[in-house]
Each structure stands twice: as C-alpha cells, then as structure tokens.
Amino acid sequence: MKFLYENKKMSVQQSSYIWNMTAGMIFGFQSVFLLMVITRALGLYEAGLFTIAYANANLFLTIGKYGMKNYQATDVKGQFSFGEYLTSRYISSAAMIVISVVYILYTGYTLDYTKEKMLIIFFMCLLKTVDAMEDVYLGWYQLNGRLDVGGKIMTLRLISTMLVWIAGMIILKSLLYSLIVACVFSIIVLIVFVKETYPHFKKENEQEKVQFGKVRKLLTICFPLFLGTFLSFYIGNAPKYAIDAQLTDEVQACYGFISMPVFIIGLLNGFIYQPILTQLAVLWKEKQVKVFVKKVLLECVIVAGITAAALIGGYLLGIPVLSILYHTDLSAYKAELLILLVGGGFLALSGFLLVALTIIRMQTISVVGYLITAVLAYVLSPIMVRKNGVMGASVLYTILMFLLSILFAIMMGYKLIAAVKKEA
C-alpha cells in the first residue's frame, strides 16, 4: 500500500489539496448517496430514521473528536506528543459511546422509540466513533506536512464503507443489519490503513513520552473547543430534534433532503482553508498580523461568493434536482430551501471564524457565543416548529447561524484590531 504515503506524479502540497478535497466531498456527500438508496430500497420512513440517527451520531461525534484536530494540526511548537493526543482520543471516544447509550435509552423512553430505531442510532454512533479515532491520525499526519496521507485514508475508507453499506441495504433490505455490517467493515479498514501508514510517522520512544498529566492538560485546554463544537452541532440540529419530537419521520426525511445542500457550502469552504491552517498558525506565531488579517478577510469573501452561487443554483435547480435524487416530491419546500442555503453561508462563516479563533488561542471565549445561541435554540426550536413546521425550522436555523457568525466576528475583530495596533 505504498500509494498511501508516496507521491510520484505531483508535489505533496498538490496531493494534499486534491485528497483533502476528495475526502471532504465524500464525507459531506455520503449521507446524500445513502439517502438516495434508502428512499428507493427501503422507503421514506427509513429515510427519516436515518436522518435523525445521522444527526445524533454527528452530535456525539463531537465528543469523540473533542474539537482537537485543528489544535493538533496547528501545534507547531510540539507542546504535546502524538501518544498524548492518542490517549486523549481513547478517553473521549469511550465517553462518546457511554454518553450516546445513556441518551438513546433516555430519549427512547421519553419519545417512545421502537427498539429498531434505538439500535439504528446506537450503531450509527458506533460507526462515527471510527471517524473519531481516524481523526487523531489525520491530525498528526497533517502536522507533519502530509495532509495527503490522511486524505487518502479517509477517502478510501469512506468509499469502501459506503459501498458495503449500500450493498447491504439492497441485499438485506434492512437499514439496521446493513449498518452493523458497514460498522464492522469500517473498523477493520481503519486498522489496516493505520498499521500501514503510522510507522512512517512514528518517532523514537514515542510511547515513553505519554504523560498523563499532559493528557489531562490537553483535555482541559481543548474542552472549550469540544464544548463549542458540541453546542454548534446541537444548534444546527435543534430543528431536527424539534421535528423528531413533534412531527413524523416522513417530515423529518423531507427536512433532511432540503437541508442537505446547506452543508455543501461549509464543505466547499473547508476545502479552501483546511490546507492553510498550519500556514495561518505560523503567520500568527511570527506576529505577521496584517498578512493574517488579509487571509482571514479573503476567506470571508470566498464564503460570500460560494453562498451566492449556491443560492442561484438552489433557486434554478434545487428543488427539481433534490426531488429526483430522493425520489420524493419536494416542490412545496422551495422557499425553505433558499432560506436554509442562506443559513448554510453563515454556518460556513462561523466555522471558519472558530478555526481562526482557535489559531489565535481564543477558543475559550468562543464558548460564550455558542452558549448564547444554544439557549436561544433550545427555547425557540419547539415553538417555531410547532407553529410553522418545516418553514419554522428553516427560519430558526438561519437566525441561529447568523447570530453565531456575528458573535464570532465581534470576538475576532476585537482581538485582531488590538494586535494590529500593537504591531504598528
């Protein structure tokens, strides 16, 4: 498997851009492809089950990842060893599984879930735990200048797992059983890829460098990042939770269909800024504040451009394309789609601003923004969904993303203005 870490036809930087973009596209579109198969092979009800299970799994994935990858990838001073990053990931992944089980049991009881629905959510969370463990290796490879290796691993694992899952649904005619098969397969693939690639990055006496005091310190430092990311996913999924509690699984599926393009904006934006994270960290470390500010502003302009393009595409082709993709008439949801796309732009902007806040080590203050927005989401989501259904969910989502972007922009601006004045 030398192709995982060798580049013969292009530079490492070129390969990193290509493979990072490919991995991000597949990660973002896997739910799109899976929903296309589910609606045709199993039905709209199962699509609704998948939507809420996928939302819950991604929420709990934030516990497993602990918001650590961007911190790890920008740890240019080598504050922590890989062993310490890996140990912290074992802890956070175990916590992810335990908390997800408790949540599933509680929610299953209060909302009267079927046993099948509870098991589907659990195994979806288990599948996402594989993502959490893979993430720590990808962060280490990126820090060592080989983002391309991580991109290749993620791409191949996601594609192969998705194909196995789809084949399972077609053959077994069961979302649950095919999910179990995909979960086992994904674990095996990750183990094989890590054994093949990690030895090329392993440093001497790496295991001896693990200090549990530093692991505790790492978890403490990254706690604001974890909490912020967790609250971010809760905020983004709050409309889905309200729909799950008050409407039907079929309506949940339709909201999932029209909200899917929203995350494409964030993905496209991620392709642009992910490869330059370490570069931004170096600029900040070397106190090249004005150059740092220019790159941040350029990224904000790119977000606006991507959002505008998405709105035009959504207005002209959005509903017809989505209706064909998901084998469902979505003509009644055009206004909701456009509103959600605007929210997607603010989602991408807030995501990048959070990364920038992390680089300048203001991740703690970012939690304040998430807490304010999360409280608003908790209060408003049941009210707006109960009164206005999917339209209420769409408007709420956009309001929440807008508020989050404004709060982060204020925090970022305050810090950068002070840094520029100091530099002058």
C-alpha positions in Angstrom: 0.0 0.0 0.0 2.8 2.4 -0.8 0.4 4.6 -2.7 -0.9 5.8 0.7 2.3 7.7 1.5 4.1 8.0 -1.8 3.6 10.8 -4.4 5.3 10.2 -7.7 3.4 12.4 -10.1 2.8 15.6 -8.1 4.1 17.5 -5.1 3.0 16.8 -1.6 1.1 20.2 -1.5 -0.8 19.4 -4.7 -1.6 16.0 -3.5 -2.8 17.4 -0.1 -5.2 19.8 -1.8 -6.6 17.1 -4.1 -7.0 14.3 -1.5 -8.3 16.7 1.2 -10.9 18.0 -1.2 -11.9 14.5 -2.2 -12.2 13.2 1.3 -14.2 16.3 2.3 -16.6 15.8 -0.7 -17.2 12.2 0.1 -17.7 12.9 3.8 -20.2 15.5 3.0 -22.0 13.7 0.3 -22.1 10.2 1.9 -25.4 11.0 3.6 -26.7 12.2 0.2 -25.9 9.0 -1.5 -27.1 6.9 1.3 -30.5 8.7 1.5 -30.9 8.2 -2.3 -30.5 4.5 -1.8 -32.6 4.3 1.3 -35.6 6.1 -0.2 -35.6 3.7 -3.2 -34.6 0.5 -1.5 -36.4 0.9 1.9 -38.7 3.9 1.9 -39.4 7.4 3.2 -39.9 6.1 6.8 -36.5 4.6 6.9 -35.0 7.8 5.4 -36.5 9.6 8.4 -34.9 7.2 10.8 -31.5 7.6 9.1 -31.8 11.4 9.2 -32.3 11.6 13.0 -29.8 8.8 13.6 -27.2 10.6 11.5 -27.9 13.9 13.3 -27.5 12.3 16.7 -24.3 10.4 15.6 -22.7 13.6 14.4 -23.6 15.4 17.6 -21.9 12.7 19.7 -19.0 12.6 17.3 -18.1 16.0 18.6 -17.5 14.2 22.0 -15.2 11.7 20.3 -13.2 14.2 18.3 -13.3 16.7 21.2 -12.6 19.6 18.9 -8.9 18.6 18.9 -7.9 18.2 15.3 -7.4 21.9 14.5 -5.5 22.4 17.7 -3.4 19.3 17.0 -2.7 20.3 13.4 -1.6 23.8 14.5 0.6 22.6 17.4 3.7 23.8 15.6 5.6 24.2 18.9 5.2 20.4 19.7 3.5 21.1 23.1 2.1 17.6 23.1 3.3 14.2 21.7 1.2 12.0 19.5 0.9 9.5 22.3 -0.8 12.1 24.4 -3.1 13.1 21.6 -4.0 9.4 21.0 -4.5 8.7 24.7 -6.9 11.6 25.0 -8.8 10.3 21.9 -9.3 6.9 23.6 -10.8 8.7 26.6 -13.1 10.9 24.5 -14.2 8.1 22.2 -15.1 5.9 25.2 -17.0 8.9 26.7 -18.8 9.3 23.3 -20.1 5.7 23.4 -21.2 5.8 27.0 -23.0 9.1 26.7 -24.7 8.1 23.4 -26.0 4.9 25.1 -27.4 6.9 28.0 -29.0 9.4 25.7 -30.6 6.7 23.5 -32.1 5.0 26.5 -33.5 8.2 27.9 -34.8 9.5 24.5 -36.1 6.2 23.5 -38.2 6.0 26.7 -39.5 9.6 26.6 -40.3 9.7 22.9 -41.4 6.0 22.7 -38.8 4.9 20.2 -39.0 1.4 18.8 -36.2 -1.0 19.6 -35.1 -0.8 16.0 -34.8 3.0 16.0 -32.8 2.9 19.2 -30.4 0.3 17.7 -30.0 2.2 14.5 -29.0 5.3 16.4 -26.5 3.3 18.5 -24.8 1.7 15.6 -24.7 5.0 13.7 -22.9 6.4 16.8 -20.5 3.4 16.8 -19.7 4.0 13.1 -18.9 7.6 13.9 -16.6 6.5 16.6 -14.4 5.1 13.8 -14.3 8.7 12.4 -13.2 10.0 15.8 -10.3 7.5 16.0 -9.2 8.1 12.5 -9.3 11.9 13.1 -6.4 11.8 15.5 -4.1 10.1 13.0 -5.1 12.6 10.3 -4.3 15.5 12.5 -0.8 14.0 13.3 -0.1 13.4 9.6 -1.2 17.0 8.7 1.1 18.4 11.4 3.9 16.5 9.9 3.2 18.0 6.5 1.3 15.0 5.0 -2.3 16.1 4.8 -2.4 14.0 1.6 -1.9 10.7 3.5 -4.8 11.5 5.8 -6.9 12.4 2.8 -6.2 9.1 1.1 -7.0 7.1 4.2 -10.3 8.9 4.8 -11.3 8.8 1.1 -10.7 5.1 0.7 -12.3 4.1 4.0 -15.4 6.2 3.4 -15.9 5.0 -0.2 -15.5 1.3 0.7 -17.7 1.5 3.8 -20.4 3.3 1.9 -20.4 0.7 -0.9 -20.6 -2.1 1.6 -23.5 -0.3 3.4 -25.4 0.3 0.1 -24.9 -3.3 -1.0 -26.1 -4.5 2.5 -29.3 -2.4 2.2 -30.0 -3.8 -1.3 -29.4 -7.4 -0.3 -30.6 -7.5 3.3 -33.5 -5.0 2.9 -32.7 -3.7 6.3 -31.2 -0.4 7.5 -30.2 -1.8 10.8 -28.4 -5.0 9.6 -26.6 -3.3 6.8 -25.5 -0.6 9.2 -24.0 -3.3 11.5 -22.1 -4.8 8.6 -20.8 -1.4 7.5 -19.7 -0.6 11.0 -17.6 -3.8 11.4 -16.1 -3.3 7.9 -15.1 0.3 8.7 -13.3 -0.7 11.9 -11.2 -3.3 10.0 -10.3 -0.9 7.2 -9.1 1.8 9.6 -6.9 -0.7 11.5 -5.3 -1.9 8.2 -4.6 1.6 7.0 -3.2 2.9 10.3 -0.8 -0.1 10.5 0.3 0.6 7.0 0.9 4.4 7.4 1.7 5.2 11.0 5.2 3.6 11.2 6.3 6.2 8.6 5.5 9.0 11.1 6.3 7.3 14.4 9.1 8.9 16.4 11.6 7.1 18.6 10.4 6.3 22.1 7.0 7.8 21.3 5.2 5.7 23.8 7.6 6.8 26.6 6.6 10.4 26.0 3.0 9.9 27.2 2.5 11.8 30.4 -1.0 11.5 31.9 -0.6 14.9 33.5 -0.2 16.4 30.0 -3.1 14.3 28.7 -5.2 15.9 31.4 -3.9 19.3 30.5 -4.6 18.7 26.8 -8.2 17.7 27.6 -8.6 20.8 29.7 -7.2 23.1 27.0 -9.4 21.6 24.3 -12.5 21.5 26.4 -13.7 24.9 25.2 -13.2 23.6 21.6 -15.2 20.5 22.4 -18.0 22.3 24.1 -18.1 24.9 21.3 -18.3 22.2 18.6 -20.8 20.2 20.6 -23.0 23.2 21.0 -22.5 24.1 17.4 -23.9 20.7 16.3 -26.7 21.0 18.8 -27.6 24.4 17.4 -27.5 23.1 13.8 -29.6 20.0 14.7 -32.1 21.7 17.1 -34.7 22.0 14.3 -34.4 18.2 13.6 -34.8 17.4 17.3 -37.9 19.5 17.4 -39.3 17.8 14.3 -38.5 14.4 15.8 -40.4 15.3 19.0 -43.5 16.9 17.3 -43.8 15.7 13.7 -43.4 12.5 11.8 -40.4 10.6 10.5 -41.6 11.3 6.9 -41.5 15.0 7.6 -38.1 14.6 9.1 -36.9 12.9 5.9 -38.1 15.8 3.8 -36.4 18.4 6.0 -33.3 16.3 5.8 -33.5 16.3 2.0 -33.8 20.1 1.7 -31.2 20.8 4.4 -28.6 18.6 2.8 -27.2 21.2 0.3 -26.6 23.6 3.3 -23.6 21.6 4.4 -22.1 21.6 0.9 -21.3 25.3 1.4 -19.3 24.5 4.5 -17.6 21.6 2.8 -16.5 23.7 -0.2 -15.2 26.4 2.2 -13.4 23.8 4.2 -11.5 22.6 1.1 -10.0 26.1 0.8 -9.0 26.8 4.4 -8.1 23.3 5.7 -4.7 23.1 3.8 -3.6 26.5 5.0 -4.3 26.0 8.7 -0.7 25.4 9.6 0.4 28.4 7.5 -2.1 30.6 9.3 -0.7 29.3 12.6 2.8 30.2 11.6 1.8 33.7 10.5 0.2 34.3 13.9 3.2 32.8 15.7 5.6 35.0 13.8 3.4 38.0 14.5 2.6 38.8 10.9 -0.7 40.1 11.9 -1.6 42.2 8.8 -0.9 39.2 6.5 -3.0 37.0 8.8 -5.9 39.5 8.7 -5.8 39.7 4.9 -6.1 36.0 4.6 -9.0 35.9 7.1 -10.8 38.6 5.2 -10.2 36.8 1.9 -11.7 33.7 3.3 -14.8 35.6 4.4 -15.2 37.0 0.8 -14.9 33.4 -0.5 -17.7 32.3 1.8 -19.9 35.0 0.5 -19.1 34.0 -3.1 -19.8 30.3 -2.5 -23.1 31.2 -0.8 -24.2 33.4 -3.6 -23.5 30.7 -6.2 -25.4 28.2 -4.0 -28.4 30.4 -3.8 -28.5 30.9 -7.6 -28.2 27.2 -8.1 -30.8 26.4 -5.5 -33.3 28.8 -7.0 -32.9 27.5 -10.5 -32.3 23.8 -10.0 -32.5 23.0 -6.3 -36.0 21.5 -5.9 -36.1 19.6 -9.2 -32.7 18.0 -8.6 -33.5 17.1 -5.0 -36.8 15.7 -5.9 -35.2 13.4 -8.5 -32.3 12.5 -6.2 -34.5 11.5 -3.3 -37.4 10.1 -5.3 -39.8 12.5 -3.4 -41.9 15.5 -4.5 -40.3 18.5 -2.7 -41.9 21.3 -4.7 -43.7 22.6 -1.6 -40.3 23.4 0.0 -38.6 25.8 -2.4 -38.7 28.8 0.0 -37.5 26.7 2.9 -34.5 25.5 0.8 -33.4 29.0 -0.1 -33.7 30.2 3.5 -31.6 27.2 4.6 -28.9 28.0 2.0 -28.5 31.4 3.5 -28.1 29.7 6.8 -25.5 27.5 5.2 -23.4 30.5 4.3 -23.5 31.7 7.9 -22.6 28.1 9.0 -19.5 28.2 6.8 -18.5 31.6 8.1 -18.9 30.8 11.7 -17.0 27.5 11.2 -14.0 29.4 9.7 -14.1 32.1 12.3 -14.0 29.4 15.0 -10.8 28.0 13.4 -9.3 31.4 13.3 -10.2 32.0 17.0 -8.5 28.6 17.7 -5.3 29.6 15.9 -5.0 32.8 18.0 -5.9 30.7 21.0 -9.3 32.4 21.8 -11.2 29.1 21.8 -12.4 29.7 25.4 -14.2 32.9 24.6 -15.9 31.3 21.6 -17.9 29.1 24.0 -19.8 32.2 25.2 -21.1 32.7 21.6 -22.2 29.1 21.4 -23.9 29.2 24.8 -25.9 32.2 23.9 -27.0 30.7 20.6 -27.7 27.3 22.1 -30.0 28.7 24.8 -31.9 30.6 22.0 -32.1 27.3 20.0 -33.5 25.4 23.0 -36.1 28.0 23.7 -37.3 28.7 20.2 -37.0 25.4 18.3 -40.1 23.7 19.8 -42.1 26.9 19.4 -41.2 27.7 15.8 -41.5 24.1 14.6 -44.9 23.6 16.4 -46.3 26.8 14.8 -44.7 26.7 11.4 -43.5 23.2 10.7 -40.6 22.9 8.3 -40.7 26.7 7.5 -40.2 27.4 11.2 -37.3 25.0 11.4 -35.7 26.6 8.3 -36.0 30.2 9.6 -34.8 29.2 13.0 -31.7 27.6 11.6 -30.7 30.7 9.6 -31.3 33.0 12.6 -29.1 30.9 14.8 -26.2 30.7 12.2 -26.4 34.4 11.7 -26.2 35.2 15.4 -23.3 32.8 15.8 -21.4 34.4 12.9 -21.9 37.9 14.3 -20.8 37.0 17.8 -17.6 35.3 16.5 -16.9 38.3 14.2 -17.1 40.7 17.1 -14.7 38.5 19.2 -12.3 38.1 16.3 -12.4 41.8 15.3 -11.6 42.9 18.9 -8.5 40.7 19.1 -7.2 41.5 15.6 -7.6 45.3 16.0 -5.7 45.1 19.2 -2.9 43.0 17.5 -2.6 45.4 14.6 -2.3 48.4 16.8 0.4 46.6 18.8 2.3 45.7 15.6 2.1 49.3 14.5 
